[in-house]
Amino acid sequence: MRLRGAVAVVTGASSGIGAATALRLHEAGARLVLHGRDTGRLAALAERTGGAVVAGDLADLDGIPALADEITGRFGEVDVLVNNAGIGWAGPFGEMTAADVRRVVDVNLTAPIELTRALLPALRGRPEAGVVFVTSIAGRTAVAGESVYSAVKAGLDVFAESLRFELAGTGVRIGVVVPGVVDTEFFARRGRPYERRSPRPIPADRVAGAVLRAVRDGRAEQHVPGWLRLPVLVRGTLPGVYRALATRFGGSG
């Protein structure tokens, strides 16, 4: 689709993949709606890109209809929605509180579903539109110590695939970007740093490039880096082998 002049909503835009994606979309000529919690960082990004800030916390599910109304009321139309915002939690499942579980599920799964639902009429009203979900390799292969996070990312994957089938033949294209380990603040914020020697974290801009291609070229699915398709393939075709290897060499990221 043509991005010059398109209204693009990016969640989690204050840092990491979201900020990098906003810069990519700005370079392509899109008009940005920047959503996130850090108003200072959002303001700096808005000054750099000419985007508009709509601050908020997606953990507040009751506020999502008002958020969608604000976006459509201020901008009149929505051409692109990048569901990027997310939080992590790492450690033994038994140490998670009910509040921990609820927040991980709400922010990573329920919020993008609800925001997509709220903005879908506006998206369907455009000749061409795109929705991109930033998921995780954890949702494709599962990761020890990240059971709830893996589960919600898997759920987001399946939601996106189902929505793609449902919207076939309309002007709305659905894309999924599946990153591996990315060099962002995500690991510090989840409460446990990334300590493995491999795979090495990739730059956020590399994932942002995949998001841009998903929107611009209508790509349904991309793994970043591309070799991540291999463990997914092994898990699907040789699940016993995959489980043996994951148990031996796995652990939380």
Backbone torsions as a table, in degrees:
resi	resn	phi	psi	omega
1	MET	NA	159.4	178.6
2	ARG	-80.6	127.0	-175.6
3	LEU	-98.4	-19.6	-178.0
4	ARG	-65.1	119.6	-179.9
5	GLY	87.6	-6.9	-179.4
6	ALA	-72.5	145.6	176.0
7	VAL	-88.5	118.7	-175.5
8	ALA	-120.6	121.2	177.5
9	VAL	-96.2	127.0	179.2
10	VAL	-123.2	120.0	175.9
11	THR	-92.1	154.6	-176.1
12	GLY	64.3	37.0	-171.5
13	ALA	-84.5	-4.8	-173.4
14	SER	-76.7	-15.9	-178.9
15	SER	-161.7	174.7	171.3
16	GLY	56.7	-135.6	-177.2
17	ILE	-61.1	-39.3	-178.7
18	GLY	-63.1	-46.2	178.8
19	ALA	-64.5	-42.0	178.7
20	ALA	-64.0	-38.6	178.0
21	THR	-65.7	-41.4	178.1
22	ALA	-59.7	-41.5	179.1
23	LEU	-64.7	-40.7	178.0
24	ARG	-62.5	-45.2	-179.9
25	LEU	-66.3	-37.2	176.6
26	HIS	-61.3	-44.9	178.5
27	GLU	-60.8	-29.6	179.5
28	ALA	-83.9	-2.4	174.7
29	GLY	97.8	9.5	-179.5
30	ALA	-76.1	154.7	172.3
31	ARG	-95.1	121.2	-167.6
32	LEU	-97.4	140.0	167.2
33	VAL	-116.1	113.0	-170.9
34	LEU	-102.6	116.7	-179.1
35	HIS	-114.5	139.9	178.0
36	GLY	175.3	-174.7	-176.8
37	ARG	-101.3	-26.5	-175.1
38	ASP	-89.1	96.0	-173.9
39	THR	-65.6	-31.8	178.9
40	GLY	-64.4	-48.4	179.3
41	ARG	-66.4	-38.8	178.5
42	LEU	-62.8	-41.2	179.6
43	ALA	-62.9	-40.8	178.5
44	ALA	-64.6	-40.9	178.8
45	LEU	-68.4	-37.0	178.0
46	ALA	-64.6	-39.3	177.5
47	GLU	-63.9	-35.0	-178.7
48	ARG	-75.2	-32.1	-172.4
49	THR	-111.9	-11.2	-174.3
50	GLY	77.8	12.2	-179.0
51	GLY	-77.1	168.8	178.6
52	ALA	-108.0	138.1	-177.9
53	VAL	-93.9	129.2	170.6
54	VAL	-127.6	95.1	-172.7
55	ALA	-84.0	152.4	176.4
56	GLY	167.4	171.8	-179.3
57	ASP	-114.4	117.9	-178.5
58	LEU	-69.6	-9.0	173.1
59	ALA	-68.3	-19.1	175.4
60	ASP	-85.6	83.7	-175.3
61	LEU	-63.5	-33.0	-179.3
62	ASP	-65.6	-20.4	-178.5
63	GLY	-88.0	-4.7	-175.2
64	ILE	-66.7	-42.1	176.1
65	PRO	-58.2	-40.4	178.1
66	ALA	-66.7	-36.8	176.5
67	LEU	-60.9	-46.9	179.7
68	ALA	-63.1	-40.4	178.5
69	ASP	-63.5	-39.8	178.8
70	GLU	-63.8	-43.1	-179.3
71	ILE	-62.9	-50.4	-177.9
72	THR	-70.1	-32.5	178.8
73	GLY	-68.3	-38.6	-177.8
74	ARG	-80.2	-33.5	-171.2
75	PHE	-114.2	-12.6	172.6
76	GLY	79.1	-25.2	-177.6
77	GLU	-154.7	159.9	175.4
78	VAL	-137.4	124.1	-179.7
79	ASP	-104.1	-29.8	-175.0
80	VAL	-138.9	136.3	171.9
81	LEU	-127.6	120.2	176.1
82	VAL	-107.8	106.0	177.7
83	ASN	-85.7	91.5	-174.9
84	ASN	-111.9	-28.7	-173.0
85	ALA	-57.3	138.4	178.1
86	GLY	-167.7	160.7	175.7
87	ILE	-131.8	157.6	178.9
88	GLY	-117.3	171.0	172.5
89	TRP	-155.1	124.1	-177.5
90	ALA	-123.7	138.3	179.3
91	GLY	141.8	176.8	179.7
92	PRO	-60.1	136.7	-178.0
93	PHE	-56.9	-37.2	-178.8
94	GLY	-63.4	-16.0	178.7
95	GLU	-90.9	-6.5	178.2
96	MET	-75.5	138.0	172.0
97	THR	-87.4	167.6	176.4
98	ALA	-61.0	-35.6	178.4
99	ALA	-66.7	-38.3	176.8
100	ASP	-60.3	-48.4	-179.3
101	VAL	-59.9	-47.8	-176.9
102	ARG	-60.8	-42.8	-178.5
103	ARG	-67.4	-41.8	178.4
104	VAL	-62.3	-42.8	179.1
105	VAL	-67.8	-43.9	-177.2
106	ASP	-63.2	-49.5	-173.8
107	VAL	-73.2	-41.0	-173.5
108	ASN	-86.6	-24.2	-174.7
109	LEU	-123.0	-58.2	-174.6
110	THR	-65.7	-43.0	-177.3
111	ALA	-61.3	-49.6	178.4
112	PRO	-64.1	-34.0	175.7
113	ILE	-63.4	-47.4	-177.5
114	GLU	-67.7	-39.3	178.9
115	LEU	-67.0	-40.0	176.5
116	THR	-61.7	-44.7	179.4
117	ARG	-61.0	-41.8	-177.8
118	ALA	-68.8	-33.3	-177.7
119	LEU	-96.0	-6.5	-175.7
120	LEU	-59.9	-40.8	176.9
121	PRO	-57.7	-40.7	178.6
122	ALA	-66.7	-40.7	179.0
123	LEU	-64.7	-42.1	-179.3
124	ARG	-69.4	-18.4	178.1
125	GLY	-79.5	-5.2	-179.5
126	ARG	-96.5	151.8	177.7
127	PRO	-60.7	-38.4	175.5
128	GLU	-137.7	141.0	178.2
129	ALA	-152.8	160.8	-179.1
130	GLY	-142.0	140.6	172.9
131	VAL	-123.6	126.9	-179.9
132	VAL	-121.3	132.7	176.3
133	PHE	-109.1	124.9	173.7
134	VAL	-91.1	109.9	-178.0
135	THR	-102.0	-133.5	-178.9
136	SER	-166.8	149.4	173.7
137	ILE	-61.9	-23.0	176.7
138	ALA	-60.6	-29.7	179.0
139	GLY	-80.2	-13.0	179.1
140	ARG	-98.4	-31.5	-173.1
141	THR	-121.2	-14.2	-175.0
142	ALA	71.2	145.1	-177.4
143	VAL	-135.1	128.5	177.2
144	ALA	-61.4	137.9	-179.4
145	GLY	83.9	0.1	179.3
146	GLU	-137.2	44.6	-172.0
147	SER	-62.7	-45.5	-178.2
148	VAL	-70.7	-42.7	177.7
149	TYR	-60.3	-44.9	177.9
150	SER	-60.4	-41.9	-178.0
151	ALA	-63.4	-44.8	-177.0
152	VAL	-71.3	-33.3	176.7
153	LYS	-69.3	-35.0	173.8
154	ALA	-63.8	-42.0	178.0
155	GLY	-62.1	-39.8	178.9
156	LEU	-65.4	-38.2	175.6
157	ASP	-56.6	-50.0	-176.4
158	VAL	-68.7	-38.2	175.9
159	PHE	-58.4	-47.3	-179.0
160	ALA	-61.1	-42.7	-180.0
161	GLU	-63.9	-44.1	178.9
162	SER	-62.8	-42.4	179.4
163	LEU	-65.2	-35.6	176.9
164	ARG	-59.9	-45.3	178.2
165	PHE	-62.5	-43.0	-177.0
166	GLU	-63.8	-36.9	-175.2
167	LEU	-95.1	6.4	176.8
168	ALA	-57.7	133.0	-178.9
169	GLY	93.2	-8.9	174.3
170	THR	-97.5	-178.0	179.0
171	GLY	-86.3	1.1	-175.9
172	VAL	-98.3	120.4	177.9
173	ARG	-104.9	140.9	-178.0
174	ILE	-111.2	129.1	178.4
175	GLY	-125.3	149.9	176.0
176	VAL	-126.1	130.9	174.4
177	VAL	-114.6	125.0	-174.3
178	VAL	-112.7	92.6	179.7
179	PRO	-84.8	157.6	170.3
180	GLY	-94.2	-129.2	-179.3
181	VAL	-82.1	123.4	-175.5
182	VAL	-119.7	140.9	-177.7
183	ASP	-79.0	84.2	178.9
184	THR	-138.6	-174.5	178.2
185	GLU	-82.6	1.8	-175.2
186	PHE	-54.7	-45.1	-174.2
187	PHE	-68.9	-39.1	177.2
188	ALA	-65.3	-38.5	-177.8
189	ARG	-71.5	-28.5	-178.3
190	ARG	-76.6	-11.7	176.7
191	GLY	103.2	-1.8	178.4
192	ARG	-146.1	122.8	-179.4
193	PRO	-70.3	161.7	176.2
194	TYR	-81.8	121.5	-171.6
195	GLU	-119.7	0.1	-179.9
196	ARG	-73.9	151.9	174.9
197	ARG	-79.1	-27.6	177.9
198	SER	-148.9	150.9	-3.2
199	PRO	-71.9	153.6	179.5
200	ARG	-76.1	140.9	177.7
201	PRO	-60.2	142.8	177.7
202	ILE	-101.7	158.1	179.8
203	PRO	-67.2	147.5	178.0
204	ALA	-60.2	-32.5	-178.4
205	ASP	-63.4	-27.8	178.2
206	ARG	-66.6	-38.7	175.9
207	VAL	-69.8	-40.4	178.6
208	ALA	-59.4	-36.5	176.7
209	GLY	-61.8	-38.2	177.5
210	ALA	-67.6	-38.8	176.4
211	VAL	-61.4	-44.2	178.9
212	LEU	-59.4	-44.2	179.3
213	ARG	-65.2	-37.2	178.5
214	ALA	-60.1	-41.2	180.0
215	VAL	-74.5	-52.8	-172.2
216	ARG	-67.3	-43.3	-173.3
217	ASP	-102.7	-2.0	179.8
218	GLY	70.1	31.1	-179.3
219	ARG	-72.7	133.1	-175.7
220	ALA	-77.4	-36.3	-172.7
221	GLU	-154.9	136.0	175.8
222	GLN	-142.8	134.2	170.7
223	HIS	-98.5	138.0	-179.6
224	VAL	-131.3	112.8	-3.0
225	PRO	-72.3	165.3	-173.3
226	GLY	-62.1	-27.6	-176.9
227	TRP	-66.3	-11.9	178.6
228	LEU	-65.2	-14.8	174.4
229	ARG	-63.1	-26.9	-175.3
230	LEU	-64.6	-54.9	178.6
231	PRO	-61.5	-31.1	176.6
232	VAL	-65.2	-42.3	178.8
233	LEU	-64.1	-44.3	179.6
234	VAL	-62.5	-42.3	179.9
235	ARG	-62.7	-36.8	-177.7
236	GLY	-77.1	-33.5	-175.0
237	THR	-100.3	-30.2	-179.6
238	LEU	-132.4	68.7	-174.1
239	PRO	-61.0	-34.9	179.2
240	GLY	-64.8	-43.6	177.9
241	VAL	-63.2	-43.9	-179.4
242	TYR	-60.8	-44.6	-178.0
243	ARG	-64.8	-38.0	178.7
244	ALA	-63.8	-43.6	-179.9
245	LEU	-68.9	-41.5	-179.1
246	ALA	-65.2	-36.8	178.7
247	THR	-68.9	-36.6	-177.4
248	ARG	-76.6	-42.2	-172.8
249	PHE	-112.3	2.4	-173.8
250	GLY	-80.1	-146.5	-171.4
251	GLY	117.3	166.6	-178.2
252	SER	-73.7	151.7	-177.2
253	GLY	-85.3	NA	NA
